[in-house]
Amino acid sequence: MKFRFCVAAFCITAFLVLTVYLRTCEDRIFYQICKVATEQSRLKQQLWQKQLALEGLINPAALSEKIKD
């Protein structure tokens, strides 16, 4: 009877430790995904700003003003 109790206690403890480990890994991966998504959003915004600047430079009206100067 004592042996069964020890085995059951060990199994429950092992299960709880595994659960905490998996939860910690999941939280770490979720944090990394959020960080990458934020970085991707920032890079898209920078690309959009550079695209607007480029379109402003190659705009026919802007080119004609530069040619006049």
N, C-alpha and C positions, 0 to 999 in steps of 0.2 A: 504494500500500500504506500509506504514511504517513497519507494522507487518511482512509482507512477506519479506521485505528486511532484517529485523533483523533475521528472521528464516533462510533465505538463507545465510547470513553472518555467523551465528552460525554454520550451517551445514558445510559450507566450512572450517571454522576454525577447527571444530572438525575433519573433514576428514584430514586436513593437520597435525594436532597434532598426530592423529593415524598413519599416514604415517611415520612421523618422529620416533615415538615410535617403529613401526615395523622394520624400517630400522636399528635403533640402536640395537634392539634385534638380527636382522640378522647378523649385523657386529660382535656382541659379540659372537654369536654361531660360525661364520666362524673363528674367531680368536681362539676359543677353539679347533675347529677341526684341524686347522693348528698346534696348539701347541701339540696336542695329536699325530698327524701324525709325527711330528718331533721327539717326544719322542720315538715313536714306531720304527722309523728308527734308532735312536741311540741305542736302546736296541737290535735290530736285529744285528747291527754291533758288539756290545759287545758280543752277543751270538756267532756270527761267529768267532770272535777272540778266544773265549774260546774253541770253537769246534776245531779250528786249533791247539791250544795248547794241548788239550786232544788227538787229533789224533797223534801229535808229541810224546806224552808220551807213547802211546800204539802201536806205530809203531814197527814192528818186529826188525828193525835195531836198533832202540833206546833201545829196551829191551835187545837185545843181548849185546850191549855196556855196559849196566848197570850190566848185569850178569857177564861180564868179569871183571868189576871193583871189 
